[in-house]
Amino acid sequence: MRKTGGGQGQGASFPALDWFRLLAAALVVGIHTSPLASFTAGGDFILTRIIGRIGVPFFLTVTGYFMEPWEKGKTWEWGKRYLKKMAVLYGVSILLYLPLNLYSGYFRQGLSVWGYLKDLFFDGTFYHLWYLPAAMIGVILTGLLVRTAGLPAAMVIGCGLYGIGLLGDSYYGITEGIPLLRRLFDLIFRVSDYTRNGLFLAPVFLLEGLWIRRHDRKGLLPCSLLLLAASAGMMAEGLAVQRMEWSRHDSMYLLLPVVMYALFQLLLAANRGEDRRARDLSLAVYLIHPWMIVAARAAGKLLHLEWLFIDQSLFHYLTVLTGSVICGLIFALWQERMGMKRREKNMEDRNMWNGNMPDGRMSDRNILNKNMPVKKNVVAGGLPGFEISAGKRAWAEIDLDAICHNSRVLKDMLPDSCRLMAVVKADGYGHGAVPVAEALSRTGVSSFAVAALEEGIRLRQAGIRGEILILGYTDPARADILSQYDLSQTVVDLDYGRRLDTYAADVKVHIGIDTGMHRLGIPAEAVEQAEELYACRHLRIQGIFSHLCVSDSLSDEDVVYTHWQITRFYRLISHLQEKGLDTGQLHIQASFGIINYPDLPCSLARAGIALYGALSPEENSCRVRPDLRPALSLHARIGSVKDIHMGDCVSYGRTFTAESDMRIAAVTIGYADGVPRSLSGAGGWVLIHGKKAPVIGRVCMDQLMADVSGIPEAASGDRVTLIGRDGREEITCEMLSAWCGTIPNEILSRLGSRIARIYGVS
Ligand SMILES: *Cc1c(COP(=O)(O)O)cnc(C)c1O
């Protein structure tokens, strides 16, 4: 298991990527100030012309890493948002440097319209601003390439473009000697002063980021070794190119993409989560530093300290860097404040209808931002951070810390070699697959399971890394999408495996084994079927698993059945291993398997319902009762209160008749919201002001009725609890599901899209 900072506690995240950006920005400032020039020309060359060249490509790789793909038949939301943001930034930056342009006589040099356009699109209107159009052009180009040609082909094209770029940059000396090439590059340079632009430099790094996101992470040791070797190589390359006097410009090296690959993998290994502040700060430093160079020079002149502020290169560099960081901090603070205001305003809307909207989910992440001040909730029983339930009709409060706690409890029950695979199908059992997976990722969980292709895609689009296994059927014709999103597919039977193999894309699979549930999988005795799957060219077998159907029962008969299932599974596994086949990751336990049969030699355990802290209510279902915390509470409001008389009937079908005068309340939640209709007349209750209010009459589509005769203070707008604690009373999901004749899994996974999901930390 990949652990970070012990892998246990929350906040074990180390947002290395974002902080390295700051270092990258500092390197770029170095390129423009030559910090070591006063001491050693050679050293300065190495720092600014070789090492410093990592800076901008690193920015591009990060962008690529976070880039969302452009799907066929859809508009490219991510691309639109990114381009808009960058265009605004570019516009503002152009204005910001206009005074310096005027001062330096940029407009007096008699540029043609063509010249200005060239600067606008390629070279930048100030010396560092080329990066913004380059990033934009690069993003458009890579988006188009990946969409039309697929990632591998795009990668090849990206490398080709970089190759052309090299010939116009560090290796121009070679190009110059070949007349045809020379003429070709003359043309290129008519469009852009350098090949260091959005066409030749940006794509390869953007694609590299995208590639790394889609593929397995590499180990720490190989990456460190690769980084060492490639850096040494690049150093030698840089010095050699300089010695040969080949460079026309020196921002591209042959080994730079390799260095970037190893560096990025290494940072990812250390990285969990993200830190937007560092990200904003690094961008601000990048954009503002030329002004600081001017400021440092002006300070030197004013104070008659030119020898220090201008001529002493290291002091000059540090002044510029410090000034830029301070400006950046001020800017980031201001932005955070603006963002916070906006967030507060939007939070209401965002949480309103986010049941089915992928976007709503994404923005919920903001609420997890621990940097945001979390106000204490004034409503009894609620978690801090949940005050945004104000005005809601029906909502679920979801405590992600409880889910992380549960994952640790379950993990601790298993042998060390067994990792948790978090089952987040059915939108994380109604808790929101993306926020749940994000929270678990931060605590070191790196395997997830879903039921359907779309669920897997949604996790990837939200940036979830690690393995994602689809437990159910996916049309084999969608093999390319499985591989594009790096999703693992269950082979549900032999015929399915054969069909999946006929599509050209290599697909990661886990073989499902039917050990007695008779749902999915090849029969446990059919060794030859499993072997045939191993012979399939396009199936990359990552693991083998089975599912237990009575692991939640401790009756003698069921325990015998479960042991029989387990025995059949391992018999098949040893047959395969005897034949020398790699069985990969083995998994057989779900929640009750973990609790009742924790010691099986598996490499994964698929925890679903237990993660959410809601086991089924049956007696005699668990050997031990682990300390699991329910993560979800469900609330609605009183819509209206009225007094009725003895003999009056309530709700559809007149199934309830008042035996005496009473007060009743209409509650704003019904079966369309996921409260089963079978709660009607089942003897259950809801909580209002910490007291039980029996549910009476039939549950309607949008409302249900409760007896509030014993709660005189009950009034319209008051909070009603259907699952969760209110004062000293608590209704567990187990209780509600028992009233309704079902299990918590069904209640939770069927919570409707009208239920707002509100996230908080306990
Ligand atoms: C849903 C599912 C799980 C998770 O089951 P829980 O009982 O909720 O832990 C595990 N494995 C498979 C194959 C499933 O379909």
Ligand as a Chemical Component Dictionary entry (heavy atoms), coordinates in Angstrom:
data_LIG
# 
_chem_comp.id                   LIG 
_chem_comp.type                 NON-POLYMER 
_chem_comp.pdbx_formal_charge   0 
_chem_comp.three_letter_code    LIG 
# 
loop_
_chem_comp_atom.comp_id 
_chem_comp_atom.atom_id 
_chem_comp_atom.alt_atom_id 
_chem_comp_atom.type_symbol 
_chem_comp_atom.charge 
_chem_comp_atom.model_Cartn_x 
_chem_comp_atom.model_Cartn_y 
_chem_comp_atom.model_Cartn_z 
_chem_comp_atom.pdbx_ordinal 
LIG C1 C1 C 0 -21.468 -4.054 -4.142 1  
LIG C2 C2 C 0 -20.383 -4.988 -4.155 2  
LIG C3 C3 C 0 -19.452 -5.002 -3.103 3  
LIG C4 C4 C 0 -19.591 -4.158 -1.869 4  
LIG O1 O1 O 0 -20.464 -4.835 -1.005 5  
LIG P1 P1 P 0 -20.764 -4.329 0.474  6  
LIG O2 O2 O 0 -21.521 -5.456 1.061  7  
LIG O3 O3 O 0 -21.556 -3.096 0.355  8  
LIG O4 O4 O 0 -19.470 -4.116 1.130  9  
LIG C5 C5 C 0 -18.382 -5.860 -3.216 10 
LIG N1 N1 N 0 -18.228 -6.663 -4.292 11 
LIG C6 C6 C 0 -19.125 -6.713 -5.291 12 
LIG C7 C7 C 0 -18.897 -7.631 -6.429 13 
LIG C8 C8 C 0 -20.243 -5.876 -5.246 14 
LIG O5 O5 O 0 -21.122 -5.936 -6.247 15 
# 
loop_
_chem_comp_bond.comp_id 
_chem_comp_bond.atom_id_1 
_chem_comp_bond.atom_id_2 
_chem_comp_bond.value_order 
_chem_comp_bond.pdbx_ordinal 
LIG C1 C2 SING 1  
LIG C2 C3 SING 2  
LIG C2 C8 DOUB 3  
LIG C3 C4 SING 4  
LIG C3 C5 DOUB 5  
LIG C4 O1 SING 6  
LIG O1 P1 SING 7  
LIG P1 O2 DOUB 8  
LIG P1 O3 SING 9  
LIG P1 O4 SING 10 
LIG C5 N1 SING 11 
LIG N1 C6 DOUB 12 
LIG C6 C7 SING 13 
LIG C6 C8 SING 14 
LIG C8 O5 SING 15 
# 
